[in-house]
Amino acid sequence: MFFTPVHTNVYCAPSTARGVDRSFERFASQALRASAQKSLHVEQDEQSWTLSLDVPGVTREELTIGIEANVVRIDSKADAKRVVKAAYEFPLEIDAANSQAKLENGVLTLKLGKKVPAVNVTELTIN
């Protein structure tokens, strides 16, 4: 599976890379089946993943979002009115410098940039 919810008490999300075309379909099917996942909407393009999560009653000051390699974690602080705790693992590293978060009308939208792996091919001479 290309996207793995690492830990989630409230919500869940995806990715693609060449050769992994069916992974996004599997993720979308799995997200639709899970009743706790109804508040999640995921889209992707060549450069990024976009996740939209319903977090009504939570302010931006009450949320923390952490990115570590290919995992994004969303947590509410201890004094928050509602508990939000989720983590999502992606097949590619997340480019934190090209990522952003927005909270409007109870919907948290994350645009997570994909970090394209560097190709380091060394050609060998045939003797």
Residue, then its C-alpha position, 0 to 999 in steps of 0.5 A: m500500500f502506498f499510503t499508510p495511516v500510521h496512527t489515527n483517532v479521527y481522520c486519514a490520506p495518499s500519493t503516487a509514483r510511477g509504477v504505483d498507479r493503482s495505489f491511489e485507487r486503493f487508498a481512495s477505496q479504503a478511505l471511503r469504506a472507513s466511517a471515521q474517514k468520511s471527513l477526509h478528502v484527498e487529491q494529488d497532482e505531479q507536485s503535491w498531495t492535497l488533504s482536506l480534513d474536517v476539524p470543527g471547533v478547533t482553532r489554528e492555535e490548538l493544532t500542531i502539524g509535523i512533517e518528518a520524511n514521508v510522515v505527516r502528523i496532525d495533533s491537537k494541543a492538550d488544552a484544545k476543545r476537541v481531540v485530533k490525532a492523526a498520522y499519514e505515511f506517504p510513498l515519497e518524502i514530503d517537501a516541507a519547504n513546499s508545503q502549506a496548511k490552511l484552516e478555514n471554517g472548520v476545514l484543515t487543508l494541507k498541501l504537501g509538496k512531493k520531494v522527488p528522489a534524486v537519480n544518481v546513476t553511475e555508468l560502468t565501463i564494460n571491459 
